[in-house]
Amino acid sequence: MRLLTLLLLIACAGSVHAIDTAGLNGSVPGNRRITCLYEIDFGSVAQSWTLNISLNTNASTGLAINLIDVDALAASAQTNPTSIDTAVVTVPGTASATLNGSYADVHCFAIEIETASGTTASDYNGTLTTNVGTISYVTQEQLVIGATGLKLSVGKFAFWDGAVASGGLIAKSLELDFGPSSHTEFFRLEGIGSNIQKIEFIDTTGGSSTVLATFSNPSAGDVTAVPMTHSGKATMRINVRAYVGSAGSASWAVNAPCSVNVTLVGDPGGASSKNNKCSTDESHDGWPALLVLLALTAIAMRLRRPITQ
């Protein structure tokens, strides 16, 4: 009986502190970004977690990775958000990034993978590992980093960059799917521009026009986090207006939380290209046993720019 009790205690302790891993391997072309989205179920009771991504490369172009806590990033107005950890190796080697926190229930995390330098592809192979919870692979997409215009990634990140004519206005719209129940979520908004009068983020759901944030003359870059309360489909319009006299250039980004999916208005498939080079296997080990157009200033805003600096 004592032996049985001891074994049960060990098993229970192991289930609380279980290690789970997901394997990643593939190749990322130069001037591309592969973004992988995962969910982790931490259970009904809040647990302290540590999440690590470790990728090896044999390429001379090296490897650059971002590990992103999607919910924490969406709610952050920090210019250097602690919800992102970045690692870069410029030669063959290992890039590792780690995040920590305390969560209950299901939260999602993203991994961005790029070459560190050069124009040739970089191979990668490694694991995403959590000390608690269960990892589930969701999706992956690949983007051309240098492409201008509106781009979406894994339903959580939207970003735009481009030129604006003198006195001109460029407007883009996003569709935000909140699901069937009304709830309040935060969205991280970023913007930066040269000769830009203002960048406006507007809630246009149901034909309304509620200004969420306005960045005036954002030459040094601005960032904020704003709440939105909706059910079903909501819409957001982003206006970029240049000063009269000369053309401008700008970039903006919208980072959504896990419970909201972002697409183009009327296009549930989004604008990003998908690939199968992000994750090839998952293992559940159990208890003994993962802007090219603008030279950004000192403000460390994401704006979906290349990871390499």
N, C-alpha and C positions, 0 to 999 in steps of 0.2 A: 504494500500500500504506500509506504514512504517513497519507494522508487517511482511508482506511478504518479504520485503527487509532484515529485521533483520534475519528472518529464513533462507534465502538463504545464508547470510554471515556466520551464525553459521554452516550451513551444509558444506559450502566450507572450512571453517577453520577446521572442523572435518575431512574432507577427506584428508587434508594434514597431519594431526597428528593422523591418524587412528592407533589403536592398533590391532595387529593381533597375534593370538596364535595358537600353535600346541601342542596337548597333547601327552605325552609319558608315557607308562607304560609297565612293563614286569619284567623279571628276568635275571640277568647276572650270569652265572656259574663262579666258581672260576677258575682262570687261563685262562679266556676268555676275549676278548674285543669286545663289540658291537659298531660298528661305524654307525652313521646315517648321511645321507647327505640331506641337504635342500637347496632350492633356495629361494631368496627373491628378488622380483621385486620392486625396489625403485622408478620407474617412470623415465621419460625423463629428469627431472631436479634434480641435485644433492641435497640430503637432509642429514642432520645430523641424525644419527641413533644410537640407543642403543639397543643391543640384549642381552637378559638374558635367561639362562637356570637354572631352579630350580627343583631339584629332591629330593623327600623324600624317605627314606628307613626305614624299620622296622628291618633290619637284623643286627645282632651283628658283621658281617664282614664289615659293613659300605659301603661306596660308594666313588668312585673316578671318576671325570669327567674332560674332556678337551673340551672347546668351541674354535673352530678354524675358523678364517677367511681364507678360502682356498686361495684366490687370493693374499692376503697380505703375507701369509706364503710363498707361492711359490716365491715371489719377495724379500724375506728377507734374508740377510746374517748375521743377528744378532744371536749370540749364545744363547741369551735369547729373543726370538722373542715376541714382544708385540702383535702379531696376535694370540696368544694362551693365554687363561685364564684357570687356573686349580683350582679345588676345591676338597677337601677331607674331609670326615667325617669318623672317625674310629669306631663309634658306631651308633646306630639308630639316625637318624636326617635328616637334609637337607643340600645338597651340592648345592651351587649356584655360577655361573660364569657369567661374564659380559664383553662384548666388545663394543667399541664405534668407530664411524668413520663417514665419509661422502661419499656417493655413489649415482650415478645415474645408471639406467638400472638394469640388473639382475646379482647378485653375489651369490656364494654358500658358505655354512657354514657347518662344520662337528661337530658332537658331539661324543666323545668317552666315553664309560661307562665301568667301571670295578669294581670289589670288591676292597675295601681298604686293606683288610688283610684276612688271613685264606683261607680255601679251600672250604667252602660251598658257595652257591649262595646268591646273594643279590637282593631283590625285589627293584623296583623303580617306582615312580609315580610322574608326575609333568608336567611342561609346558615349551615350548620355546616361548618367547614373544619378539616382536619387536614394537617399538613405531611408526614406519612408514613402509610402504611397505606391500607386501602381501607374506606370507610364502607358499611355495609349497614343499611337501615331494617328494624326489627323489628315494632314495633307502637305504638299510641297509645291512650290512654284519657282520658276527661274525668270529673271528679268535682265534686260540689257541696261547696265548702269548708266551709260552715256546717253540713252534715249531721252529726248525731251517730251514734254506734254504730260498728260495725266496717266498715272500708273497705280495699280493696285497689287497688293501682295497678301496672300493667304487669308483674305477677308478681314484683316485687322489693321492694315496699314494702307493709307492712300497718300499720294504725294504728286506734286506737280512742279515743274520748273520750265521756264521759257522766257522769251523776249516779249515786251509790251510796247506798242507804238506810242509815240508822244501823245499824251492826253488820252490814251486809249484805255479801254476796260476789257479784261478777259475774265469771263465767268465760267465756272465749272460746278457741276452738281454731283452729289453722292446720294445713294440710297442706303439707309441704315435700317436693318431688320432687327427690331427689339424682341420679336417673338410674340406669342399670344397675350401675355400678361403685362400690364403696365409696371414699369420699374424705372428707377433713376440710376443713370450710369454717368461716369465722368469720361470726357474725351480730351486728350492732349492735343493742343493746337500750336503749331510752330510756323513762323514766317520770317523771311529775310529778303531784302531787295536793294537794288541800286536805282536811284531816281524813281522810286515808288512812293506815291502819295499815301496809299493805304492798302492794307489787305484786310478784308472783312470776311468773317465767318457768320453765316446767317441760317437760322432754323426756318426753313420754308415749308414745313409740314402742313398739308391741307390748304396750301395757298396763303399761309401766314407769312410774316416777315419779322422775325425776332432776332435781333443782332446778338450773337453770342460773344463775340470779341472783335475788336478793331485794333490793328497794328498800324499806327501812323508813322510814316517815314522810317520803316524798320531797317535802316542801313546796318545797325549793329545786331539785329536779330531779336525777335521777341518770342516768348513762350508762355502759355497759360494752360490751365485745365478747367473745363467748364462742365456743369451738369446738364443733362438732358433727360426729360421724363416722357416716355412714350410707350405705346404698345403697337405691335404690327410694324408697318413700313413708315419710316420718317425720312425726310430729305434735308440735306444741308447744301447750301450754295456758298461758294468761295469766290469773292470778287477781288481782282487785282487791278488797281488803277495807277497809271503812270502820271508823273507831272507833265505839264505842257512845256515843250521846249526841246526835249530830246527823249529818245527811246530809253526804256528801262529794262531791267531783268529782275526776276524774282523766283523764289522757291517757297513752297509751303508744304506742310505735312499734317495729316490727321491720323492720330493713333486711337483705335477703338478698343474697348475692353473685350474680354472673352465672350460675353453673353450677347454681343451685337455683331452682326455680319455686315460688312461694307461691300457694296457693288456699285457699278454705274447705274444710273437711273434707267429702268427698263431693261437691264441686262444682268440677269442673275448669275451669269457665268463670269462676270468681271472682265478685266482687260489684260490679264496676265497670262503668260504661257506656262503650262504645267510640264513637268518632267518626272522621271522615275529615278533620279540620281541622289535622292536625299537619304532614304532609309531602306535597308533591305531586310532587316530582321529585328525582332524584339525577343528578349528572353526575360523570364521572371524567375529570378534566382532563389527567392525565398530567404529565410532568415539566416543561413550562414552567408550564403554567397553575397545615366545622360544629355557731290553735286558738282557735278562736273562743271556746270555753268558758272557757279559762284564760288569765289575763294572766300570761304567762311572765315569770319574773324575769330577772336579768342573764345567767343561763346561756343560751347561744345554742343550745339544743337544737332539732332540726328538728320532731319530733312532728307533722309534716305540717301545720303551721300555715301561714297565709297568708305569702307571701314578704314582703309589705310590713310595715314595722315602725313 
